Structures are given as C-alpha cells and as structure tokens.
Amino acid sequence: LWLNHNNIAGTDLLDFFTTIEWTDWAESTHFMRNEVVENGRVRIVDSYSISKPGANYTYPNVFALRRHKLKLMKQIIDVVPHNVKFVRLNEFERGPSLFIDNTVKEFD
C-alpha cells in the first residue's frame, strides 16, 4: 500500500495515519435494543445486543491505536503465557485448516 499509493480516498497517506481519528470496533460499547425498523415501521422484537465504537475507544491516530493494542497483548502474555501462540501470517495462509487442527491439538 505504501509503495503503490500516495493517498487513500483523496487523503495524503501521512495525514491518513497521523491526523485521522481511528475507532476500534472490537472494543465497542454494547447496548441492548428491542426494536427493528422494517419498511419504515418500528417493530418490537426480543431484546438483542448491538455495539458501536465508544468515545473511550477512539484514538487520535493509528499509532495510538497500535500502542493500545500492544499494551493489551503484553498484559495477556504476562498473565497467561501458556495460552499464547505467536503465528506468522504465511504459516496461516499456507494451510488455514491445518493450522487450526494443529492449534486445537496443541491447546487441547
């Protein structure tokens, strides 16, 4: 991406990574809903959970998001190192089902 393009959707790459806010959906705010809208009408249904990125999970740039993720990973490694497996992407791409089978055997 960096070598092939100087901008993303009209935004300079440097600005894209350093000045645009990044929101992490994986660490979102969950809340319950019991309504759906179908054909412009609101219908009551069984409660279900939806999520949206919260203000606590918005970072000023991609580097702040990465720093936060690395801190979380370090905490996990420190607390439960026996449950952590480092994987190279090419190992997974080579054979996803084989990788999953081997991981299940390793942690079973």
Secondary structure, DSSP 8 states (H G I E B T S, - for coil): -TTT-SEETTEEHHHHHHTS-EE-GGGEEEEEEEEEEETTEEEEEEEEEEEEE-GGGEESSHHHHHHHHHHHHHHHHHH-GGG-----HHHHHH-HHHHHHHHHHHH-
